[in-house]
């Protein structure tokens, strides 16, 4: 019996390892949906919003190497875009099927018509629409190759009438080529690099997501150079664990130790990272960057050397050319400073807060202590990223997913859906902001529909916390950042699963422990301190001046209680400022 185009696409997805399609069905997607149902080897996940589906696919792709989402014509396409931007900027392979209106109606301003080429062009490496059955297999295979090898989004436009046509076998190769080439700088470049590193005394390594598969090589290189090791947020889970040389992060979410080591070094070696941004980058020392994507070289700082290579391959080739450094004074001084930074962080944990003003640092530390060694964490953009970055430790088995490059709100809960479906054997913990969760609240119903045992921890500070801080640092009184929230615990209960509000610090540990022991989904609505600040690793005078101005404006506006609450909640930061 002959198969149609929709069935052919499903078979191709199965062949490359796709296990789920995240979508809202309807209209032009219906034949594709039916093909999924009849095949039985792939699962259709009915999300409430296509944006959630794209975020979920992005999470699954980051964990497992490939994922798929879909949207039907018009609004379905538009809803996909935010999640696809996130996937593309995070460099994870996602196939997006954009089903659309019948080909005979193209260009006629038909109901729900969108121009998929224009719409998705900025958030994809491949973006084409098939109008004949002959095109489909070749185009779809090309889309898959682009997604996997370029590490990003591939959009395949599928008109509803084309999905129903009889399939045509391709005249070209259909297998997926999963190549793993060895990529490293040339011998000449490595010789020059080794000469520089052998000559310099104070060297610091800074690692990103491109180094997460090179943990052992990074540690060996650090040992040979007596170099402290910092990392970006995306690099943390792969680099921090079992690493006696680590000194933490820099950037807005980071610690003073990471910033300090980077600026005190004579040479900074950036390994597989496109971060930090220029305002956190040192200016007076030598900077070397190694990245498998040469177009990224030098776009954050002036480089002494910019080299193309896979981090593990490059370090393996470099190590035999290096002399063992004897002087470890710089390394020891940076490790000692990092020790003091961690001791200072304990102050934030020990001060647990008060009723309805629970310190978020204490909550994050409790989550870290009680979570499984191989847990998967998802974090919302904003303050949740700060607490996740500073208080959730890497173990070598944990994963941390977030909208780290695109910076979208509302990503934690949808990413947890993708993670939980892809890895039902793992504990999945979503650190949600109240602002983020509010945006896509409807997909709590998706969690219940598939009975996903996700642990949703809501840091409910009744405000857009990071935005509030940004305004105050700029000398602006926060305006319209406060939020009147529903009772999230009751919302979870209305959706059909357990929800609990935690108002007192003494309730936190038992509530989190019980939540982690729960078999099904659970939401903890934790009432955190709205005036808790996340101080950056370097305090500029302009920031102090801006905060002072904003506090003065609030006082003049009669908001004395808010000013006093902010000062009282953050007295611990005075040691960092003075």
ROGU-156999 format. One record per residue (C-alpha): residue number from 1; x, y, z. Coordinates in Angstrom, 2 decimals, m for minus. Each point is the difference from the previous one (the first is absolute). Example, Ala and Ser with C-alpha at 12.3 -4.5 7.8 and 13.67 -1.06 7.14 Angstrom:
ROGU-156999
SITE resi       x       y       z
SITE    1   12.30   m4.50    7.80
SITE    2    1.37    3.44   m0.66
END
This chain:
ROGU-156999
SITE resi       x       y       z
SITE    1    0.00    0.00    0.00
SITE    2    1.44    3.40   m0.96
SITE    3    0.74    2.58    2.67
SITE    4   m0.67    3.70   m0.09
SITE    5    2.42    2.88    0.64
SITE    6   m1.02    0.37    3.65
SITE    7    0.77   m3.67    0.65
SITE    8    3.34    0.37   m1.78
SITE    9    0.97    2.91    2.26
SITE   10   m0.91   m1.94    3.13
SITE   11    2.20   m2.92   m1.12
SITE   12    2.91    2.36   m0.63
SITE   13   m0.38    1.57    3.44
SITE   14    0.02   m3.41    1.66
SITE   15    3.09   m0.98   m1.99
SITE   16    2.01    2.90    1.46
SITE   17   m1.13   m0.63    3.57
SITE   18   m2.89    2.41    0.53
SITE   19   m2.34   m1.45    2.63
SITE   20   m2.53    2.81    0.49
SITE   21   m1.62    2.87   m1.88
SITE   22   m1.09    2.95    2.13
SITE   23   m2.94    1.74   m1.65
SITE   24   m3.57    1.25    0.01
SITE   25   m1.77   m1.86   m2.77
SITE   26   m2.51    1.46   m2.42
SITE   27   m0.70    0.91   m3.62
SITE   28    3.07   m0.56   m2.14
SITE   29    1.67   m2.21    2.64
SITE   30   m2.79   m2.56    0.22
SITE   31    1.33   m2.45   m2.60
SITE   32    3.44    0.09    1.59
SITE   33   m1.61   m0.57    3.41
SITE   34   m1.90   m2.98   m1.39
SITE   35    3.19   m1.45   m1.46
SITE   36    1.62    0.22    3.44
SITE   37   m2.99   m1.78    1.55
SITE   38   m0.02   m2.81   m2.55
SITE   39    3.74   m0.57    0.15
SITE   40    0.04   m0.43    3.78
SITE   41    3.78    0.36    0.41
SITE   42   m0.02    3.71    0.72
SITE   43   m2.08    1.93    2.55
SITE   44   m2.03    3.14   m0.66
SITE   45    0.24    2.28    3.07
SITE   46   m2.99    2.32    0.15
SITE   47    1.27    3.24    1.51
SITE   48   m2.35    2.93    0.60
SITE   49    2.22    2.53   m1.76
SITE   50    2.47   m0.62   m2.81
SITE   51    2.55    2.19    1.78
SITE   52    0.03   m2.57    2.81
SITE   53    0.48   m2.73   m2.61
SITE   54    3.03    1.76   m1.46
SITE   55    1.54    0.54    3.45
SITE   56   m0.64   m3.65    0.90
SITE   57    1.60   m1.13   m3.26
SITE   58    3.00    2.25    0.70
SITE   59    0.48   m1.67    3.38
SITE   60   m0.29   m3.50   m1.46
SITE   61    2.42    0.89   m2.80
SITE   62    2.58    1.32    2.46
SITE   63   m0.24   m3.18    2.04
SITE   64   m0.23   m2.56   m2.80
SITE   65    1.24    1.60   m3.22
SITE   66   m3.20    0.36   m2.07
SITE   67   m3.65    0.94    0.54
SITE   68   m3.05    1.12   m1.97
SITE   69   m2.85    2.46    0.39
SITE   70   m2.74    1.11   m2.37
SITE   71   m2.46    2.79   m0.57
SITE   72   m2.96    0.32   m2.32
SITE   73   m0.56    2.92   m2.34
SITE   74   m0.18    3.59    1.18
SITE   75   m0.07    0.44    3.79
SITE   76    1.61   m3.42    0.51
SITE   77    3.05    1.25   m1.86
SITE   78    0.18    3.24    1.93
SITE   79   m0.30   m1.77    3.35
SITE   80    2.99   m2.20   m0.88
SITE   81    2.37    2.86   m0.60
SITE   82    1.11    0.89    3.53
SITE   83    0.90   m3.58    0.89
SITE   84    1.72   m0.51   m3.35
SITE   85    2.07    3.14    0.50
SITE   86    1.08   m1.43    3.34
SITE   87    0.93   m3.38   m1.51
SITE   88    1.88    1.60   m2.88
SITE   89    1.97    2.41    2.18
SITE   90    0.82   m2.87    2.39
SITE   91    1.30   m2.02   m2.98
SITE   92   m2.15   m3.08    0.57
SITE   93   m1.38   m2.10   m2.89
SITE   94   m3.77    0.47   m0.35
SITE   95   m2.15   m0.95   m2.99
SITE   96   m3.03    2.29   m0.29
SITE   97   m2.79   m1.07   m2.33
SITE   98   m1.99    3.03   m1.08
SITE   99   m3.10   m1.32   m1.72
SITE  100   m1.75    2.59   m2.09
SITE  101   m2.87    0.81   m2.36
SITE  102   m0.67   m1.90   m3.26
SITE  103    2.49    0.80   m2.75
SITE  104   m2.76    1.19   m2.33
SITE  105   m0.78    2.83    2.44
SITE  106    3.54    1.36    0.31
SITE  107    0.15    3.77   m0.48
SITE  108   m3.77    0.45    0.23
SITE  109   m0.20    1.43    3.53
SITE  110   m1.65   m3.27    1.01
SITE  111   m1.27   m0.63    3.54
SITE  112    2.95   m0.41    2.41
SITE  113    2.58    0.40   m2.77
SITE  114    3.55    0.82    1.13
SITE  115    3.23    0.24   m1.94
SITE  116    2.00   m2.69    1.76
SITE  117    3.23    0.92   m1.79
SITE  118   m0.09    3.57    1.31
SITE  119   m1.39   m1.01    3.37
SITE  120    2.63   m2.56    0.98
SITE  121    3.00    1.23   m1.95
SITE  122    1.76    1.62    2.96
SITE  123   m0.36   m2.98    2.35
SITE  124    1.05   m2.93   m2.20
SITE  125    2.88   m1.43   m2.02
SITE  126   m2.37   m1.63   m2.47
SITE  127   m3.40    1.41   m0.95
SITE  128   m1.81   m1.24   m3.10
SITE  129   m3.52   m0.96   m1.04
SITE  130   m0.80   m3.05   m2.12
SITE  131   m2.64    0.36   m2.70
SITE  132    0.35   m3.43   m1.69
SITE  133    0.29   m3.56    1.27
SITE  134    3.30   m0.41   m1.84
SITE  135    1.60    2.79    2.04
SITE  136   m1.02   m1.30    3.40
SITE  137    2.50   m2.78    0.80
SITE  138    3.04    1.84   m1.34
SITE  139   m0.92    3.27    1.69
SITE  140   m0.86   m1.67    3.29
SITE  141    3.23   m1.98    0.06
SITE  142    1.89    3.23   m0.67
SITE  143   m1.90    1.73    2.79
SITE  144    0.98   m2.74    2.46
SITE  145    3.65    0.17   m1.04
SITE  146    0.02    3.76    0.49
SITE  147   m1.55   m0.25    3.47
SITE  148    2.40   m2.65    1.25
SITE  149    3.26    1.13   m1.56
SITE  150   m0.46    3.76    0.23
SITE  151   m1.59   m0.41    3.45
SITE  152   m3.13    2.08   m0.31
SITE  153   m3.53    0.16   m1.36
SITE  154   m1.15   m1.34   m3.35
SITE  155   m3.49    1.01   m1.15
SITE  156   m1.87   m2.17   m2.49
SITE  157   m3.08    1.61   m1.55
SITE  158   m2.72   m2.56   m0.73
SITE  159   m3.18    1.09   m1.79
SITE  160   m3.02   m2.03    1.09
SITE  161   m0.73   m1.24   m3.52
SITE  162    3.61   m1.16   m0.51
SITE  163   m0.20   m2.08    3.19
SITE  164   m2.79   m2.05   m1.61
SITE  165    1.82   m0.76   m3.29
SITE  166    1.43   m3.42   m0.80
SITE  167    3.61   m0.15    1.16
SITE  168    2.81   m0.09   m2.55
SITE  169    3.26   m1.75    0.85
SITE  170    3.08    2.21   m0.16
SITE  171    2.62   m0.38   m2.70
SITE  172    2.71    1.16    2.43
SITE  173    1.47   m1.29    3.25
SITE  174   m2.40   m0.23    2.93
SITE  175    2.21   m1.18    2.85
SITE  176    1.04    2.44    2.69
SITE  177    3.75    0.50    0.14
SITE  178    1.11    0.44    3.62
SITE  179    3.58    1.15   m0.38
SITE  180    2.43    0.66    2.83
SITE  181    3.11    1.52   m1.60
SITE  182    3.12    0.89    1.95
SITE  183    0.27    3.80   m0.02
SITE  184    3.06    1.75    1.42
SITE  185    2.32    2.90   m0.83
SITE  186    2.92   m0.65   m2.33
SITE  187    3.39   m1.14    1.34
SITE  188    1.37    3.48   m0.65
SITE  189   m2.81    1.63    2.00
SITE  190    0.38   m2.47    2.87
SITE  191    3.76    0.61    0.13
SITE  192   m0.58    3.76    0.21
SITE  193   m2.67   m0.49    2.68
SITE  194    2.19   m2.29    2.10
SITE  195    2.89    2.47   m0.21
SITE  196   m2.24    2.77    1.32
SITE  197   m1.41   m2.13    2.83
SITE  198    3.44   m1.31    0.99
SITE  199    1.27    3.58    0.19
SITE  200   m2.81    1.58    2.06
SITE  201   m0.41   m0.46    3.77
SITE  202   m3.64    0.74    0.89
SITE  203   m2.46   m1.89   m2.22
SITE  204   m3.75   m0.44    0.44
SITE  205   m2.29   m2.39   m1.92
SITE  206   m3.60    1.02   m0.66
SITE  207   m2.32   m2.71   m1.37
SITE  208   m3.40    0.05   m1.69
SITE  209   m2.50   m2.49   m1.39
SITE  210    2.53   m0.94   m2.68
SITE  211    2.24   m1.47    2.69
SITE  212   m2.53   m2.14    1.87
SITE  213    1.17   m3.19   m1.71
SITE  214    3.62    0.85    0.78
SITE  215   m0.15   m0.01    3.82
SITE  216    2.96   m2.32    0.51
SITE  217    2.11    1.79   m2.60
SITE  218   m0.74    3.39    1.59
SITE  219    0.98   m1.26    3.47
SITE  220    3.24   m1.48   m1.41
SITE  221    0.81    3.27   m1.75
SITE  222   m0.70    1.98    3.18
SITE  223    2.31   m2.31    1.95
SITE  224    2.81    0.49   m2.51
SITE  225   m0.36    3.79   m0.02
SITE  226   m0.95    0.45    3.69
SITE  227   m2.96    1.91   m1.36
SITE  228   m3.29    0.82    1.74
SITE  229   m3.08   m1.04   m2.00
SITE  230   m3.13    2.10   m0.41
SITE  231   m3.08   m0.81   m2.02
SITE  232   m3.13    1.44   m1.55
SITE  233   m3.45   m1.00    1.26
SITE  234   m0.44   m2.47   m2.87
SITE  235    3.44   m1.43    0.68
SITE  236   m0.49   m0.40    3.75
SITE  237   m1.53   m3.47    0.20
SITE  238    2.68   m1.48   m2.24
SITE  239    3.06    1.74    1.47
SITE  240   m0.61    0.65    3.72
SITE  241   m0.13   m3.55    1.37
SITE  242    3.17   m1.78    1.21
SITE  243    2.00    3.06   m0.98
SITE  244    2.49    1.17    2.66
SITE  245    0.85    3.06   m2.12
SITE  246   m3.49    1.54   m0.36
SITE  247   m0.63    3.58    1.15
SITE  248   m3.61    0.46   m1.13
SITE  249   m1.72    2.20   m2.54
SITE  250    0.27    3.60   m1.08
SITE  251   m2.62    2.12   m1.76
SITE  252   m3.14    1.46    1.56
SITE  253   m0.92   m3.33    1.61
SITE  254    3.50   m0.85    1.12
SITE  255    2.23    0.41    3.02
SITE  256    2.82    2.45    0.75
SITE  257    2.51   m2.87   m0.10
SITE  258   m0.59   m0.81   m3.67
SITE  259    0.17    3.67   m0.92
SITE  260    3.10    0.54    2.15
SITE  261    1.95   m2.95   m1.44
SITE  262   m0.77    1.08   m3.55
SITE  263    1.20    3.56    0.61
SITE  264    3.07   m0.92    2.08
SITE  265    1.36   m2.50   m2.53
SITE  266    2.65    0.88   m2.56
SITE  267   m1.66   m2.34   m2.51
SITE  268   m3.64   m1.10   m0.22
SITE  269   m0.75   m3.06   m2.15
SITE  270   m3.64   m0.12   m1.14
SITE  271   m0.98   m3.60   m0.76
SITE  272   m3.23   m0.63   m1.91
SITE  273   m1.72    3.13    1.25
SITE  274   m1.52    3.10   m1.54
SITE  275   m0.30    1.62    3.42
SITE  276    0.51    2.16    2.05
SITE  277   m1.14    3.12   m1.78
SITE  278    2.36    2.93   m0.46
SITE  279   m0.93    1.82    3.22
SITE  280    1.29   m2.95    2.06
SITE  281    3.03   m0.74   m2.19
SITE  282    3.49    1.11    1.04
SITE  283    1.69    2.56   m2.22
SITE  284    3.69    0.03    0.97
SITE  285    0.99   m3.67   m0.07
SITE  286    0.50   m2.42   m2.86
SITE  287   m3.07   m1.93   m1.12
SITE  288    0.05   m3.25   m1.98
SITE  289   m3.19   m1.54   m1.34
SITE  290   m0.51   m3.54   m1.29
SITE  291   m3.38   m0.78   m1.57
SITE  292   m1.24   m2.47   m2.58
SITE  293   m1.91    2.83   m1.68
SITE  294    2.60    2.49   m1.28
SITE  295   m2.61    2.69   m0.66
SITE  296   m0.27    0.44    3.78
SITE  297    3.67    0.80    0.48
SITE  298    0.70    3.48    1.32
SITE  299   m3.53    1.32    0.12
SITE  300    0.06    0.54    3.80
SITE  301    3.58    1.23    0.48
SITE  302    3.26    0.88   m1.72
SITE  303    1.89   m3.26   m0.46
SITE  304    3.69   m0.78    0.03
SITE  305   m0.82   m3.31   m1.70
SITE  306   m3.24   m1.37   m1.46
SITE  307    0.07   m3.71   m0.83
SITE  308   m2.54   m2.36   m1.55
SITE  309   m0.39   m3.37    1.64
SITE  310   m2.03   m2.36    2.13
SITE  311    1.02    0.61    3.62
SITE  312    0.84   m3.63    0.85
SITE  313    1.85   m0.61   m3.26
SITE  314    1.94    3.25    0.35
SITE  315    1.07   m0.58    3.61
SITE  316    1.13   m3.57   m0.75
SITE  317    2.24    1.30   m2.75
SITE  318    1.26    2.92    2.12
SITE  319    0.90   m1.83    3.24
SITE  320    3.20   m1.72   m1.27
SITE  321    1.38    3.40   m1.02
SITE  322   m0.41    1.59    3.44
SITE  323    2.47    0.20    2.86
SITE  324   m1.23   m0.83    3.49
SITE  325   m0.27    3.29    1.91
SITE  326    1.58   m0.03    3.44
SITE  327   m1.14    3.34    1.39
SITE  328   m3.54   m0.43    1.39
SITE  329   m0.27    3.30    1.89
SITE  330   m2.63    1.46   m2.39
SITE  331   m2.11   m3.16    0.10
SITE  332    0.10   m0.21    3.79
SITE  333   m0.91    3.65    0.46
SITE  334   m3.02   m0.34   m2.29
SITE  335   m1.17   m3.19    1.70
SITE  336    0.32    1.72    3.39
SITE  337   m2.07    2.93   m1.23
SITE  338   m2.63   m2.44   m1.37
SITE  339   m0.14   m1.68    3.40
SITE  340   m0.81    3.37    1.61
SITE  341   m2.67    0.69   m2.63
SITE  342   m1.69   m3.32    0.80
SITE  343    0.19    0.75    3.72
SITE  344   m1.68    3.36   m0.67
SITE  345   m2.77   m1.80   m1.95
SITE  346   m0.72   m2.03    3.13
SITE  347   m1.14    3.21    1.72
SITE  348   m2.87    0.25   m2.49
SITE  349   m0.96   m3.61    0.65
SITE  350    0.13    0.28    3.79
SITE  351   m2.27    3.04   m0.02
SITE  352   m3.16   m1.89   m0.94
SITE  353   m2.28    3.03   m0.03
SITE  354   m3.40    0.38    1.57
SITE  355   m3.66   m0.78   m0.69
SITE  356   m0.88    0.77   m3.63
SITE  357    3.57    1.30   m0.43
SITE  358    1.98   m3.23   m0.22
SITE  359    3.53    0.56   m1.30
SITE  360    0.27   m1.50   m3.50
SITE  361    3.66   m0.94    0.57
SITE  362   m1.10   m2.23    2.88
SITE  363   m2.65   m1.62   m2.21
SITE  364    2.46   m0.67   m2.83
SITE  365    2.59   m1.47    2.38
SITE  366   m2.64   m2.30    1.49
SITE  367   m1.00   m1.18   m3.47
SITE  368    3.68   m0.64   m0.78
SITE  369    0.52   m2.09    3.15
SITE  370   m3.13   m2.11   m0.42
SITE  371   m0.02   m0.53   m3.78
SITE  372    1.26   m3.21   m1.57
SITE  373    3.56   m0.21   m1.24
SITE  374   m1.28   m0.47   m3.56
SITE  375   m2.90    2.48    0.11
SITE  376   m0.91    2.16   m2.98
SITE  377   m0.61    3.64    0.91
SITE  378   m1.75    2.62   m2.11
SITE  379    0.22    3.68    0.95
SITE  380   m2.09    2.99   m0.97
SITE  381    1.78    3.11   m1.24
SITE  382    0.55    2.68    2.62
SITE  383    0.59   m0.52    3.71
SITE  384   m0.51   m3.78   m0.28
SITE  385    3.06   m0.08   m2.26
SITE  386    2.00    1.78    2.72
SITE  387   m1.00   m2.47    2.69
SITE  388    0.56   m2.97   m2.31
SITE  389    3.40    1.28   m1.10
SITE  390    1.26    0.66    3.51
SITE  391   m1.55   m2.78    2.06
SITE  392   m0.65   m3.07   m2.18
SITE  393    3.18   m2.06   m0.15
SITE  394    1.22   m2.14   m2.87
SITE  395    0.60   m3.68    0.74
SITE  396    0.99   m1.33   m3.41
SITE  397   m3.48   m1.50   m0.38
SITE  398   m2.29    3.01    0.44
SITE  399   m1.24    2.13   m2.88
SITE  400   m1.10    3.64    0.07
SITE  401   m2.23    1.34   m2.78
SITE  402   m1.06    3.58   m0.55
SITE  403   m0.46    2.78   m2.52
SITE  404    3.60    1.06    0.45
SITE  405    0.55    1.61   m3.41
SITE  406   m3.48    1.18   m1.01
SITE  407   m0.93    1.05    3.54
SITE  408   m3.72   m0.74   m0.25
SITE  409   m2.33    0.01    2.97
SITE  410   m2.23   m3.04    0.56
SITE  411    2.44   m2.67   m1.19
SITE  412    0.47   m2.09    3.17
SITE  413   m3.36   m1.79    0.13
SITE  414   m0.12   m0.84   m3.77
SITE  415    3.60   m1.23    0.04
SITE  416   m0.85   m2.19    2.98
SITE  417   m2.76   m1.59   m2.09
SITE  418    2.49   m0.94   m2.71
SITE  419    2.56   m1.25    2.53
SITE  420   m2.55   m2.09    1.91
SITE  421   m1.35   m1.65   m3.16
SITE  422    3.49   m0.73   m1.34
SITE  423    1.34   m1.26    3.34
SITE  424   m2.77   m1.41    2.19
SITE  425    2.67   m1.74    2.10
SITE  426    1.46    3.34    1.14
SITE  427   m1.16    2.49    2.61
SITE  428   m1.03    3.21   m1.82
SITE  429   m0.08    3.23    2.01
SITE  430   m1.22    3.30   m1.46
SITE  431    1.10    3.21    1.73
SITE  432   m2.81    2.32   m1.10
SITE  433   m0.45    3.70    0.44
SITE  434   m3.52    1.16    0.70
SITE  435    0.19    2.27   m3.06
SITE  436    1.23   m2.82   m2.25
SITE  437   m2.50   m2.57    1.19
SITE  438   m2.86    2.48   m0.45
SITE  439    0.80    0.39   m3.70
SITE  440   m0.68   m3.62   m0.98
SITE  441   m2.13   m1.12    2.91
SITE  442   m2.36   m2.02   m2.20
SITE  443    2.55   m2.73   m0.64
SITE  444   m0.18   m1.13    3.59
SITE  445   m2.88   m1.97   m1.52
SITE  446    2.50   m1.74   m2.31
SITE  447    1.99   m1.10    3.06
SITE  448   m3.15   m1.55    1.44
SITE  449   m1.14   m1.51   m3.30
SITE  450    3.22   m2.03   m0.27
SITE  451    0.39   m0.30    3.78
SITE  452    3.58    1.23   m0.13
SITE  453    1.66   m0.12    3.45
SITE  454    1.47    3.49   m0.34
SITE  455    0.84    1.92    3.17
SITE  456   m0.95    3.64   m0.62
SITE  457    1.62    2.32    2.55
SITE  458   m1.43    3.51   m0.37
SITE  459    2.18    2.79    1.37
SITE  460   m2.99    2.26    0.60
SITE  461    1.41    3.47    0.71
SITE  462   m3.13    1.73   m1.36
SITE  463    2.11    2.03   m2.44
SITE  464    2.08   m0.08   m3.14
SITE  465    3.05   m0.16    2.24
SITE  466    2.82    0.36   m2.51
SITE  467   m1.76    2.83   m1.83
SITE  468   m0.57    1.77    3.31
SITE  469    3.72   m0.28    0.80
SITE  470    0.98    1.23   m3.48
SITE  471   m2.18    3.11    0.41
SITE  472    1.33    0.77    3.46
SITE  473    3.63   m0.39   m1.08
SITE  474   m0.69    2.49   m2.80
SITE  475   m1.34    2.46    2.56
SITE  476   m3.64   m0.58   m0.91
SITE  477   m2.69   m0.79    2.55
SITE  478   m1.53   m3.32   m0.97
SITE  479   m3.32    0.53   m1.75
SITE  480   m2.59   m2.64   m0.86
SITE  481    2.31   m2.85    0.97
SITE  482   m2.25   m1.20    2.84
SITE  483   m2.30   m2.93   m0.67
SITE  484   m3.38   m0.91    1.44
SITE  485    0.22   m3.77   m0.31
SITE  486   m2.57   m2.73    0.29
SITE  487    0.57   m2.62    2.65
SITE  488    2.23   m2.25   m2.10
SITE  489   m0.54   m2.93    2.35
SITE  490   m3.76    0.21   m0.56
SITE  491    0.56    0.32   m3.75
SITE  492    2.00   m3.25    0.06
SITE  493   m2.80   m1.66    1.95
SITE  494   m2.53    1.27   m2.55
SITE  495    2.16   m1.59   m2.71
SITE  496   m0.24   m3.30    1.84
SITE  497    3.24   m0.42    1.92
SITE  498    1.42    0.91    3.37
SITE  499    0.83    3.60    0.86
SITE  500    1.26    1.45    3.27
SITE  501    0.81    3.54    1.15
SITE  502    3.04    0.43    2.25
SITE  503    0.02    3.25    1.98
SITE  504    2.40   m0.63    2.89
SITE  505    3.74   m0.79   m0.15
SITE  506   m0.34   m2.89    2.43
SITE  507   m2.40   m1.70   m2.44
SITE  508    2.39    0.07   m2.96
SITE  509    2.15   m3.09    0.57
SITE  510   m2.84   m2.40    0.77
SITE  511   m2.11    1.37   m2.86
SITE  512    2.79   m0.51   m2.54
SITE  513    0.89   m3.45    1.38
SITE  514   m3.65   m1.10   m0.18
SITE  515   m0.34    1.44   m3.50
SITE  516    3.02   m1.95   m1.22
SITE  517   m1.49   m3.17    1.52
SITE  518   m3.32    0.56   m1.83
SITE  519   m0.62   m2.48   m2.83
SITE  520   m1.89    2.41   m2.22
SITE  521    0.23    3.69   m0.84
SITE  522   m0.01    2.56    2.79
SITE  523    0.24    3.79    0.19
SITE  524    1.55    1.78    2.98
SITE  525   m1.02    3.66    0.15
SITE  526    2.79    1.44    2.17
SITE  527   m0.53    3.58    1.17
SITE  528    3.48    1.48   m0.40
SITE  529    1.37    3.40    0.98
SITE  530   m0.86    2.52   m2.74
SITE  531    2.88    2.25    1.07
SITE  532    2.79   m2.58   m0.25
SITE  533    2.70    1.28   m2.35
SITE  534    2.42   m1.80   m2.27
SITE  535    3.19    2.03    0.09
SITE  536    2.33   m0.38   m3.01
SITE  537    3.62   m1.12    0.54
SITE  538    1.33    3.53   m0.46
SITE  539   m1.82    2.96    1.53
SITE  540    0.41    3.16   m2.06
SITE  541   m0.35    3.47    1.53
SITE  542   m2.71    0.73   m2.57
SITE  543   m2.02   m2.92    1.36
SITE  544    0.32    1.24    3.59
SITE  545   m0.95    3.50   m1.13
SITE  546   m2.96   m1.37   m1.99
SITE  547   m1.29   m2.06    2.90
SITE  548    0.33    3.00    2.33
SITE  549   m1.92    2.21   m2.44
SITE  550   m2.79   m2.54   m0.40
SITE  551   m0.32   m0.48    3.76
SITE  552   m0.14    3.80    0.42
SITE  553   m2.75    0.26   m2.62
SITE  554   m1.97   m2.72    1.74
SITE  555    0.30    1.81    3.33
SITE  556   m1.09    3.28   m1.57
SITE  557   m2.92   m1.87   m1.50
SITE  558   m1.03   m1.18    3.44
SITE  559    1.14   m3.62   m0.36
SITE  560    2.05    0.02    3.22
SITE  561   m0.90   m3.54    0.99
SITE  562    1.27   m1.41   m3.29
SITE  563    3.31    1.86    0.40
SITE  564    0.49   m1.26    3.55
SITE  565   m0.92   m3.57   m1.03
SITE  566    2.55    0.10   m2.80
SITE  567    2.78    1.28    2.27
SITE  568   m0.88   m2.43    2.79
SITE  569   m0.17   m2.97   m2.40
SITE  570    3.37    0.72   m1.56
SITE  571    2.22    1.27    2.81
SITE  572    2.20   m3.02   m0.75
SITE  573    0.99    1.59   m3.32
SITE  574    1.65    2.94    1.77
SITE  575    3.22   m1.96    0.32
SITE  576    0.09   m0.45   m3.77
SITE  577   m0.56    3.69   m0.66
SITE  578    2.37    1.50    2.58
END
